[in-house]
Amino acid sequence: MEKVLVTGGAGFIGQNIVRRLLEDGKEVTIIDNLSTGKKEVIDSFTAAAKGTKFYQENTETLPVEKYSDPDIDTIFHFGSPCSVQQFRKDPSKPMNETISGFMKVMELARSTGSTVIFPSSGSIYGNKKELQSEADEPETVNLHGIGEVTVETLAKYYRKYMESSAWA
């Protein structure tokens, strides 16, 4: 059975991914700090699928050795602030969560040999009206976008120099 780890598994996107992974018969470990997600969602997953595990942790302080299971095939990383308002209110906290959290997830992936899949954000392209592609230069207009560009840059670095696999 394929083992998958999902950060931010109690959030909106994360819980939908977890639900699908469980439907597909995957063994899922969920890590979430429950800052925006709901514990009831997690409880429904752990009750419905034997072997589903939940740990309440922040990704930026994630103890890599605790979760370093060589049987983990894929890590879905959704455990990152996604609200522009969070970045306006206290910029250093969500930026640290975004960047340090991603680096911890990449170090976990390096220790397990797993692939990281994470979402990007349209905020990296600013307020452009026309359709954007990955070939377009980022043109951020807020701190959330800057955090996302930084994470994508880190992913490219890890793929090129650290022999890790991460895809947005």
N, C-alpha and C positions, 0 to 999 in steps of 0.2 A: 504494500500500500504506500502510495506517495505521501511524504510528509511535507507540510507547508506551514510556514510561520507568517502570521499577518499582524503587522503593527497597526494600531488604530482600528482594530476590528470591531469596535463598538460604535464607531462613527457611521455616518450615512453611507459613504462609498464602501468602507471596510465591511460593514455588516452584510451588504449585498454580495460582496465578493466571498465572504465566509459562507454565506448561505449556499451559494453556487458550488463552492469547493466541497462542502459537505454533501450536497446532492450528487456530486460526481464521485463520492466515495473516498475523498482525501482525508488524511488524518491532520487535523488543524490545531495549531497552537496559536492563541491570540494574546497579544500584548497591547494593553491600552491603559492610559492613565485616568480614563473616565472623566476627563475635563469637559468634553462635550457629548460623549457617548453615554449610553444607559446600561447599567448592570443587568437589568431585566432582559435585554437583548442577549447578553452573554449567557445568562442563566438558561435561556431557551435553547441556545446552541449546545451547552454542556449537557443539558437534560436529554436532548434529541439524539446526540451522536456520541456513542461511547468512544473514549480516547481523546475527545476534545478537551484541551486544557486552556485555562485562562490565568494570566498573571497581570496584576496591576502594577505597572512600571512606567516611568518616563523614558522615552528613547534616548534623550541626551545623557542620561546617567545609567544606561543599560549595562548591566554586568555581562559582558560578552561571554565569559567563560561559563556562566550559569546556563546559557541557552545554546552553547556550541555543541550541537548534535550533528555528527557527520551524516546522518540519514536525512537531514532537511534538504529537500531538492530546490525549493523556491521560497523566496521571501517577498511578500507583497508589503510595500511600505506606504501606509497611509497615516502613520502616526506623526503628523506634523501640522502646525497651525495653518489654517487656510483662510482666515478672516482678515481682510484688509484693516478692519477696525482694531483687531488685536495688535497689529503692527503700529497703528497710530497711537494707541493708548500707552503702550510700554514697549517701544521698539526693540530693546535689547533682549527681553525675555523670549518673544516668539522667534526672533532671528537666531538666538542660541539654540532653541528647540529645533528649528529647521536644520541648521547646518551641523551642529554637534550630534543631533539625533541621526541625521543621514550618515555621518561618518561612523557612528557606532554600529548602525545597520550594515554598512559596508565592511567593517571589521568583522562583524558576525558572519557575513557572507564569505569573507576570505577564510575564516576558521572552519567553515563547514563545506566550502566548495560549492555553495549554492548561488543561484542567479537571483538578483534583486529586480523587481518590477515596481515602478513607482509612477504616480501621475505627475504630469507637468501642469502648467496653468497658462491660460490665455493672457494672464496679466504680464507675462514676460514680453509681450508684444505691444503693451500699452493700450491706447484707445483707438487703434486703427479700425476703420470700418470694413476694409477689404479682407478677404480670407487670407490667412497667414499659413506658411509652411515652415518646416524645420530649417529650410535653407535661408529664411529671412533672419536678418540681424535682430537680436532682442532690442527692445526700446521700452524699458520699464518706466512706469510712471508712479510706482509706489514701492514700499519696502518689501511687501510680499513678493512682488515680481523679482526684485533683486535677490531675495532668498532663493527663489526657484531657479534663477539663472545660475547662482552659485552652486546649487545642488546638481544641476545638469552638467556644469563644468567639472565638479568633483566626480561625477559618474564617468565622464569621458577619461579623466585622469586615472581612475581606478581600472577602467577597461584597458587603457594603453600601458600603464606602468606597474600596476599592482596585480595583474592577471586575475582580475575579478570581472564578473559580468553584471552590469546594471543597465536597465533600459527604461526610458520614459515613454 
